[in-house]
Amino acid sequence: MNHEESNLQQQCVAWFRAQYPQYAMLLTHPINEGSGHTKTDRRRQGIHKAEGAVAGVPDLLLFMPSRISYLDKDGVEINRPYHGLGVELKTEKGILSQQQKEFQYMFRSAGYFCLVVRSLEDFMRIINEWIAGADADVRKNIAAAHVEIEEARKQRELEHFRKVIGKK
């Protein structure tokens, strides 16, 4: 990923976390990079591959099912549910590698939606549509889990603070 794409990805993640903190844990970046130009990069790539890294995986994955409408390559509207979303970030002139095209094909075949995003505005639009298309019960369950996790985290921090200052 180049510097411009990295900046775009950081902007997208920052916006998502600010806009949808209750879903923040469900948006992740699979660490799958390495140019392979240096011995360290090649070693790291070998380790990642042995650990299960696959070339072409999108830059961001959102583990939230949704129903979305879009126009296919023939202009036919498709409206169907998907298990989750993959987002590949590219500059205006950036193109998909062969591995990215192949992964997107497999990803879609498995019931996931995948697309290329070239701006923060595009990312914001697709995420807002994605979340609006998610089942209300799914959104409610995720929000409830988020509250539980945050309350437990606050309780652990309080217990740690009390331990540090020597009070029970």
Backbone torsions as a table, in degrees:
resi	resn	phi	psi	omega
1	MET	NA	133.3	-179.6
2	ASN	-83.2	173.1	-175.6
3	HIS	-60.4	-43.0	-179.3
4	GLU	-63.8	-41.7	177.7
5	GLU	-67.4	-37.5	177.8
6	SER	-62.5	-43.6	178.1
7	ASN	-61.8	-43.1	178.0
8	LEU	-61.3	-44.0	-179.7
9	GLN	-62.3	-43.5	179.1
10	GLN	-62.2	-39.3	177.4
11	GLN	-64.5	-43.5	-179.6
12	CYS	-62.7	-45.4	-179.9
13	VAL	-65.4	-43.1	179.6
14	ALA	-61.6	-45.0	178.8
15	TRP	-61.9	-46.8	-178.5
16	PHE	-58.5	-46.7	-178.2
17	ARG	-65.3	-34.6	177.8
18	ALA	-74.7	-40.4	-176.5
19	GLN	-76.4	-38.4	-174.3
20	TYR	-131.8	64.0	-177.8
21	PRO	-60.3	-28.5	-179.5
22	GLN	-69.5	-17.1	179.7
23	TYR	-110.8	2.2	-171.7
24	ALA	-56.1	-36.9	-179.0
25	MET	-68.2	-17.2	-176.1
26	LEU	-90.5	-7.5	175.7
27	LEU	-103.6	120.0	-175.6
28	THR	-136.3	156.4	175.0
29	HIS	-109.8	114.5	176.5
30	PRO	-74.9	116.0	-178.1
31	ILE	-69.1	108.2	-170.0
32	ASN	-144.1	26.2	-175.5
33	GLU	-101.6	-177.2	178.9
34	GLY	133.7	120.2	-174.4
35	SER	-72.9	-25.9	-177.1
36	GLY	80.2	6.8	-177.2
37	HIS	-82.1	-21.1	-179.9
38	THR	-118.2	163.5	178.9
39	LYS	-60.6	-39.3	178.9
40	THR	-64.1	-42.9	178.1
41	ASP	-61.5	-44.3	-179.2
42	ARG	-64.5	-40.0	178.2
43	ARG	-64.1	-45.9	179.9
44	ARG	-62.3	-42.8	178.3
45	GLN	-61.0	-40.9	178.3
46	GLY	-62.1	-42.4	178.2
47	ILE	-64.9	-47.4	179.8
48	HIS	-59.5	-42.5	179.8
49	LYS	-62.8	-43.7	178.7
50	ALA	-64.1	-28.8	178.9
51	GLU	-83.3	-5.9	176.4
52	GLY	116.7	3.8	178.2
53	ALA	-63.0	142.3	179.8
54	VAL	-127.0	131.7	178.6
55	ALA	-63.9	139.9	175.0
56	GLY	96.4	-3.9	179.9
57	VAL	-62.4	137.7	-179.0
58	PRO	-59.4	158.8	-178.5
59	ASP	-65.5	-36.2	180.0
60	LEU	-131.6	141.6	176.5
61	LEU	-123.8	130.6	176.6
62	LEU	-112.0	113.2	-177.8
63	PHE	-88.9	71.3	178.1
64	MET	-147.3	122.4	178.6
65	PRO	-72.0	151.8	179.9
66	SER	-158.8	166.7	172.9
67	ARG	-115.6	130.7	-176.8
68	ILE	-139.6	148.2	175.8
69	SER	-106.7	140.3	176.1
70	TYR	-156.5	164.6	177.3
71	LEU	-95.7	130.3	177.0
72	ASP	-77.7	-177.8	-175.2
73	LYS	-63.2	-19.0	178.4
74	ASP	-97.3	5.0	179.4
75	GLY	83.5	10.6	179.3
76	VAL	-88.3	131.7	179.7
77	GLU	-74.7	129.7	176.9
78	ILE	-113.1	131.8	177.1
79	ASN	-135.9	108.0	-177.5
80	ARG	-154.3	163.2	177.9
81	PRO	-81.2	151.7	176.4
82	TYR	-132.4	152.5	-179.2
83	HIS	-74.1	-30.9	-177.0
84	GLY	-174.3	-177.9	-173.0
85	LEU	-126.7	135.9	172.1
86	GLY	-114.2	133.8	-179.2
87	VAL	-122.6	118.9	174.5
88	GLU	-101.1	123.0	-178.4
89	LEU	-95.7	129.9	179.9
90	LYS	-138.3	153.3	171.8
91	THR	-71.5	174.0	179.2
92	GLU	-57.0	-35.2	-177.8
93	LYS	-99.1	-4.1	-177.2
94	GLY	-66.4	145.0	179.5
95	ILE	-124.3	154.9	178.5
96	LEU	-74.1	140.9	172.9
97	SER	-76.3	166.8	177.4
98	GLN	-60.6	-40.4	179.2
99	GLN	-63.5	-38.2	178.9
100	GLN	-66.7	-41.5	177.2
101	LYS	-61.3	-44.3	-179.6
102	GLU	-65.5	-42.9	179.7
103	PHE	-63.8	-44.2	179.8
104	GLN	-59.4	-39.3	178.3
105	TYR	-61.5	-47.6	179.2
106	MET	-65.2	-41.8	-179.2
107	PHE	-59.7	-48.0	178.8
108	ARG	-64.9	-39.3	179.2
109	SER	-61.6	-27.6	-179.8
110	ALA	-88.4	2.3	176.5
111	GLY	96.6	18.3	177.3
112	TYR	-109.4	153.5	177.9
113	PHE	-100.5	142.1	-178.4
114	CYS	-143.5	140.6	179.6
115	LEU	-153.2	165.6	177.2
116	VAL	-99.6	133.1	177.9
117	VAL	-118.3	134.3	-176.2
118	ARG	-117.8	0.9	178.7
119	SER	-156.1	159.7	176.2
120	LEU	-61.0	-40.0	-179.5
121	GLU	-61.1	-42.8	177.2
122	ASP	-62.8	-42.2	179.3
123	PHE	-61.3	-46.9	-179.3
124	MET	-60.2	-43.5	-179.3
125	ARG	-62.3	-50.0	-176.4
126	ILE	-67.1	-38.3	178.6
127	ILE	-65.7	-43.9	178.2
128	ASN	-60.8	-42.3	177.3
129	GLU	-64.5	-41.7	-178.8
130	TRP	-61.3	-48.0	-177.5
131	ILE	-69.0	-37.6	176.5
132	ALA	-63.2	-30.8	-179.7
133	GLY	-83.2	-8.4	179.2
134	ALA	-73.9	145.2	178.5
135	ASP	-57.6	137.1	-177.9
136	ALA	-58.4	-38.4	179.2
137	ASP	-66.6	-36.7	177.1
138	VAL	-63.6	-47.4	178.7
139	ARG	-60.2	-41.5	179.8
140	LYS	-64.5	-44.1	179.5
141	ASN	-63.5	-41.8	179.1
142	ILE	-65.0	-44.0	179.6
143	ALA	-61.9	-40.2	178.8
144	ALA	-65.5	-42.0	177.7
145	ALA	-62.7	-39.5	178.7
146	HIS	-60.7	-44.7	179.3
147	VAL	-61.4	-45.2	179.3
148	GLU	-60.7	-44.7	-179.9
149	ILE	-63.1	-44.4	-179.8
150	GLU	-65.1	-40.8	178.4
151	GLU	-64.8	-42.0	178.1
152	ALA	-64.9	-39.8	178.3
153	ARG	-63.0	-43.7	178.4
154	LYS	-62.9	-39.1	178.7
155	GLN	-64.9	-42.4	177.5
156	ARG	-62.8	-41.3	178.5
157	GLU	-63.9	-40.9	178.6
158	LEU	-64.7	-43.3	177.9
159	GLU	-63.2	-40.6	177.7
160	HIS	-64.1	-43.4	178.7
161	PHE	-60.1	-45.8	179.6
162	ARG	-62.6	-38.9	177.9
163	LYS	-63.7	-42.8	-179.0
164	VAL	-64.1	-41.1	-178.8
165	ILE	-89.1	-0.2	173.8
166	GLY	80.6	24.6	177.7
167	LYS	-118.8	147.5	179.5
168	LYS	-95.6	NA	NA
